[in-house]
Amino acid sequence: MKIRKSSAFDGTEIEKIHIKAFGKEKGSEIADLVDGLFNDKTATPLLSLVAVEGEQLIGHILFTNATLTQTTEPVSAQILAPLAVLPDTQSKGVGGQLIEEGLTRLKETGVELVFVLGHPDYYPRYGFIPAGKKGYEAPYPIPEEHAGAWMVQELSAGIIGRIIGKVRCSDVLNQPEHWRE
Ligand SMILES: CC(C)(COP(=O)(O)OP(=O)(O)OC[C@H]1O[C@@H](n2cnc3c(N)ncnc32)[C@H](O)[C@@H]1OP(=O)(O)O)[C@@H](O)C(=O)NCCC(=O)NCCS
């Protein structure tokens, strides 16, 4: 399995991964979100990686630009959304490798904080911790019962606990439907 940046030719295969991983209805919405983010200037800089086995794309992860507002210091931040692995190849570490490769590449480009709204039992395996308690407000209020799903990870030591703020994401991701259960 190899991980590489996605290219414009991968669009259809990426769409299929999300539809198969999330199911037809939710997957189509996610595929539209990905397409929208690829065309959203406010989502840049973005990092889109695919996991490839032989000729087949088996996983996709997307990180897009985020901004910290109401803060004392500017911070370089990104949001992870979405991540999907083909059902046949799940639980073999592909998702984890996509996250880790993404974080490594983001760190190399100077990104300091990465946010995610996702499964609170999954992302902590890869270093994410609850973000609300650390003073990072999500673009839309997260209901108390889902507070653990809003997570952050620092790629530069000493940011968490020192700098807080409200997260603003790209225009396409900044739609309320992407922040509901
Ligand atoms: C979530 C997902 C990306 C993980 O990909 P993967 O390649 O299977 O992940 P990994 O192999 O790194 O990790 C697998 C482990 O995560 C666990 N896991 C998967 N989804 C999980 C979830 N929603 N909550 C908690 N744990 C989860 C698996 O049970 C497995 O556990 P094990 O190692 O104890 O067997 C994949 O299951 C997927 O595409 N799911 C559908 C789409 C989705 O929910 N995307 C995430 C949106 S936040």
The ligand as a MOL file (V3000), in Angstrom:
LIG
                    3D

  0  0  0     0  0            999 V3000
M  V30 BEGIN CTAB
M  V30 COUNTS 48 50 0 0 0
M  V30 BEGIN ATOM
M  V30 1 C -13.2580 5.1720 10.1680 0
M  V30 2 C -12.4010 4.5450 9.0500 0
M  V30 3 C -11.8580 5.6250 8.1690 0
M  V30 4 C -11.2490 3.7810 9.6900 0
M  V30 5 O -10.4350 3.2580 8.6720 0
M  V30 6 P -9.5910 1.9000 8.9060 0
M  V30 7 O -8.6150 1.7670 7.8220 0
M  V30 8 O -10.5400 0.7800 9.1420 0
M  V30 9 O -8.8880 2.3080 10.2850 0
M  V30 10 P -7.7000 1.6250 11.0400 0
M  V30 11 O -7.3730 0.2910 10.4210 0
M  V30 12 O -6.6440 2.6260 11.2180 0
M  V30 13 O -8.3520 1.3730 12.4670 0
M  V30 14 C -9.2990 0.3610 12.6000 0
M  V30 15 C -9.7940 0.3440 14.0050 0
M  V30 16 O -10.6230 1.4860 14.2200 0
M  V30 17 C -11.8680 1.0530 14.7170 0
M  V30 18 N -12.9160 1.9420 14.2360 0
M  V30 19 C -13.3580 2.0980 12.9860 0
M  V30 20 N -14.3910 2.9800 12.9780 0
M  V30 21 C -14.5590 3.3660 14.2550 0
M  V30 22 C -15.4850 4.2200 14.8970 0
M  V30 23 N -16.4350 4.8370 14.2250 0
M  V30 24 N -15.3730 4.3900 16.2300 0
M  V30 25 C -14.4440 3.7230 16.9400 0
M  V30 26 N -13.5510 2.8790 16.3840 0
M  V30 27 C -13.6320 2.7060 15.0630 0
M  V30 28 C -12.0430 -0.3540 14.1740 0
M  V30 29 O -12.9340 -1.0940 14.9740 0
M  V30 30 C -10.6300 -0.9000 14.2700 0
M  V30 31 O -10.3740 -1.3250 15.5840 0
M  V30 32 P -9.3220 -2.4980 15.9110 0
M  V30 33 O -7.9780 -1.9860 15.4340 0
M  V30 34 O -9.4070 -2.6180 17.3910 0
M  V30 35 O -9.8010 -3.6670 15.1340 0
M  V30 36 C -13.2290 3.5260 8.2220 0
M  V30 37 O -13.8060 2.5820 9.0930 0
M  V30 38 C -14.3100 4.1710 7.3890 0
M  V30 39 O -14.0780 4.5600 6.2450 0
M  V30 40 N -15.5210 4.2480 7.9400 0
M  V30 41 C -16.6670 4.8000 7.2560 0
M  V30 42 C -16.5130 6.2780 7.0530 0
M  V30 43 C -16.2650 7.0290 8.3440 0
M  V30 44 O -16.9580 6.8090 9.3450 0
M  V30 45 N -15.2590 7.9420 8.3070 0
M  V30 46 C -14.8210 8.6970 9.4630 0
M  V30 47 C -15.6520 9.9080 9.6140 0
M  V30 48 S -15.2340 10.7620 11.1080 0
M  V30 END ATOM
M  V30 BEGIN BOND
M  V30 1 1 1 2
M  V30 2 1 2 3
M  V30 3 1 2 4
M  V30 4 1 2 36
M  V30 5 1 4 5
M  V30 6 1 5 6
M  V30 7 2 6 7
M  V30 8 1 6 8
M  V30 9 1 6 9
M  V30 10 1 9 10
M  V30 11 2 10 11
M  V30 12 1 10 12
M  V30 13 1 10 13
M  V30 14 1 13 14
M  V30 15 1 14 15
M  V30 16 1 15 16
M  V30 17 1 15 30
M  V30 18 1 16 17
M  V30 19 1 17 18
M  V30 20 1 17 28
M  V30 21 1 18 19
M  V30 22 1 18 27
M  V30 23 2 19 20
M  V30 24 1 20 21
M  V30 25 1 21 22
M  V30 26 2 21 27
M  V30 27 1 22 23
M  V30 28 2 22 24
M  V30 29 1 24 25
M  V30 30 2 25 26
M  V30 31 1 26 27
M  V30 32 1 28 29
M  V30 33 1 28 30
M  V30 34 1 30 31
M  V30 35 1 31 32
M  V30 36 2 32 33
M  V30 37 1 32 34
M  V30 38 1 32 35
M  V30 39 1 36 37
M  V30 40 1 36 38
M  V30 41 2 38 39
M  V30 42 1 38 40
M  V30 43 1 40 41
M  V30 44 1 41 42
M  V30 45 1 42 43
M  V30 46 2 43 44
M  V30 47 1 43 45
M  V30 48 1 45 46
M  V30 49 1 46 47
M  V30 50 1 47 48
M  V30 END BOND
M  V30 END CTAB
M  END
